[in-house]
Amino acid sequence: MALSLFSPKNRIINLVLNDHSVRLLELKQVNPPAAQRWSERFLPPGVITDGKITDYDSLSNIVEECITEWKIQRRQVRFLVPDPLVIIRKVTIPAEIQDDEIKGYLYLELGASIHLPFEEPIFDYYPLTNDGKSKELLLFAAPEENVLEYSKLLSKLKLNPVAADISPLALYRLYYHLDQAGTNEILFTVQFDLTSVNLSIFQDTVPLIMRQFSLPFHMEQWIIKHDVLGTLVYKYIGNEEELVIQFEDIFREINKLSDFYRYSLNSEKHDISKFLLNGDHPMLEAIYEEMKERFEIPVEMISITAEEKDQTGFPVSQFLSLGLALKGVQ
């Protein structure tokens, strides 16, 4: 039995906010990963749009109600930076820039030799290669204003934000901790949610590229309720042809990104090893079957056995939250 190093009141709370929900997860144990508890609240359209807070007062009121209901007042929290805000980009810098000078150099070059689609970014980087003449880095960036808006909202509601993460890393972290990762594999992750899809390609555990796509969501076409375990359940009552068109668009984007990796980024001629499908879309099983039919590359989903769950009914929609909870765990 795993020894917990945290008393319940000191465990960090993990929050995932997207365009249609607020999710909570509290980690019980690391090996195998298991949740102590989880919950979620539906967000009506127009509160968060494409990852940006568009109705601050409504979001503040909803999160405040969640804090009271979930009894997480004054707790430390991690949160995910919404996918539409995040840019991942390869950059090259002179080799003579010392490791402890890289962050300052990047700060000076942003907006000059390094161009991003927003001003005043918050950023981090991951070293890739050094050939003696130049260093190649992977740059992770997001608009500081939007990220700080989430952090300040949580602080205003008497929570203590201690870390932020991005969804591809959270998903891969869970995949890795469950020993599903293969050796030297090129992993194409597909996070297929109700209102968006995130596509990322990992090489040697590093996400080299990420693409984000919004999905149309019309509330009148869905029945939304909680099941007996408190998980949100979505039932589509609209024209199914509209969903088929959405899925077709995403499958085309998957093909385009696969080709881009194969012909533009892949200097070592390694092809994609497998797809990893995850998400909260209610048609996820049908999407899984369709991907297996369409693509020659194997398609997998994260698998958590009943023993690893340590609780029945742990929802697929909380896998990202579980991966976020593993941040910092070796």
C-alpha angles and dihedrals in degrees: 000000000000117000114233113220094194130069111227093256091054099047113115115247117227119214128189116190122184137156093286110026152025114220131193128197131173117196119234101182140351105217105076096008111247135168124236091201141337139189141168142204127205117240116210117230115277099036095091117013122186089343095306123113105245100168105037096175094051092047091047091051093047094047090046089054089049092051090054095043094046093041096229099135114156094001127143112253140196119202139186120245102233112258097238089062096054128093123189115193139163114235132182124217132177114279092232091069103106120229093249090051098051097090092050092046092051091049091055094045097048106107091015114061093351113060125196129178091246139044127240099026128191107219150171132187143211122210115237114169141354118195095175093259100058141006122226117213136182109229121207113193141167134172106277093214094059096043092048090050089064093044093048092047091054091046091049088055090055097258122128114228108208104165143011129203141176125246100242090056092046091051093046091047091058091044090052095046090053089056092240094125116105128216116273092349126160104223124199109198121201114193102190110188133170095262104019147022126219119200119192135168119211124200117183091349092306122113102230096179139015133188127187127201130184121223121212111252123190111182094207089064094060139064108213124192143138122258123221091277093053095253118141112248121198123199119188115222099167132093107307091210088070091058091047090055091049092050092047090054091052093047088054090051090050089054092047093050091047089053092046091054093044097049105025111028104026108088093159094055095237113149127214110285100201147338119246110204122198138148148109098265109131090225093054094122091052090048089051092052092046092051091051089053096046104041130057089208114092116260120212137176127208109270123209114178123218089255092052092048090054083196131062121243100026102168126233087227089071097055091097090052090050091051090049090052089058092060109129093016113126 
